[in-house]
Structure formats: structure tokens, C-alpha cells
Amino acid sequence: MKRTPIQVVHFDLTSEHIDLHSLLKAAGIVDSGGAGKELVASGVVSVDDLPELRKSAKIRAGQRVKLPGVTIYVQGGAKEQA
């Protein structure tokens, strides 16, 4: 049985969080934020192994986003300064 290779993306976050649909665009998974919204709405995206249907879910450093054939590890993240 032949398996499809999984693409692994390490995304460096430059702020406290990023919206899920924007992450998919910034990581090069989709060509536009609209395409990212459609992908999330289709129900194939999970965050930390839980299905995620919120297009604007806030993704923070340390989280893992998965969809068929792709895993995105979010790392970094700017600390808010008081």
C-alpha cells in the first residue's frame, strides 16, 4: 500500500496570534484568504487534533494545524509588552 507523503510546514508567528484562514494563506497552503475560509468551512481542518470550523479561530504559538496531506507547526510568537 502506497502512502501519500505529508508536507510539514514550520510557521514562524510574528505576533501573538493569526487567524486560521490567514495562516493557511501565509503558509502557502492556499492562494487567498477566501480559499482558506472555504477550506476551513469544508471541515477538513483540525487544530490540535480537534475539528475546527471557525475561519477566524486564533492560532497561537505551540499549536498544530492539520489538513489532508499537510501539518503546520506554529512556533514563535511575539510577547506583548506592557
C-alpha positions in Angstrom: 0.0 0.0 0.0 1.4 3.3 -1.1 1.0 6.3 1.3 0.8 9.9 0.2 3.7 11.9 1.8 2.7 14.5 4.3 4.0 18.0 3.9 5.3 19.5 7.2 5.4 23.3 7.5 7.0 25.2 10.4 5.4 28.6 10.5 7.1 31.4 12.5 4.5 33.6 14.1 5.4 37.2 14.3 2.5 38.4 16.5 0.5 37.0 19.4 -1.9 35.1 17.1 -3.0 34.7 13.5 -6.5 33.9 12.1 -6.8 30.3 10.8 -7.7 31.3 7.3 -4.8 33.8 7.2 -2.4 31.1 8.4 -3.3 28.8 5.6 -2.6 31.6 3.1 0.7 32.7 4.8 1.9 29.1 5.0 1.4 28.7 1.2 -1.4 26.1 1.5 -3.9 28.2 -0.3 -3.6 31.2 -2.7 -6.0 33.6 -0.9 -7.8 34.2 2.4 -11.1 33.4 0.7 -9.7 30.0 -0.3 -8.6 29.4 3.3 -12.1 30.2 4.5 -13.6 27.7 2.1 -11.1 25.0 3.2 -11.9 25.6 6.9 -15.7 25.6 6.1 -15.3 22.2 4.3 -14.5 20.6 7.7 -11.1 19.1 6.8 -9.0 21.3 9.1 -8.2 20.4 12.7 -6.3 22.3 15.3 -4.5 20.3 18.0 -6.4 17.2 16.7 -9.9 18.8 17.2 -12.0 19.7 14.1 -12.1 23.4 13.6 -14.8 25.2 11.6 -14.2 28.8 12.8 -12.5 30.5 9.9 -11.1 33.2 12.2 -10.0 30.9 15.1 -7.0 32.5 16.8 -3.9 30.3 16.2 -1.1 30.8 18.7 2.5 29.5 19.0 2.6 25.9 20.0 -0.5 24.8 18.2 -0.6 22.3 15.3 -2.9 22.7 12.3 -3.6 19.6 10.2 -5.4 19.0 7.0 -5.2 16.2 4.4 -1.5 15.9 3.4 -0.3 18.8 5.4 0.7 19.5 9.1 1.6 23.1 10.2 3.5 23.6 13.4 3.2 27.2 14.6 6.1 28.4 16.5 7.5 31.7 17.9 5.1 34.5 18.6 5.7 38.0 19.8 5.3 38.6 23.5 3.0 41.5 24.4 4.9 44.3 26.1 3.2 46.2 28.9 
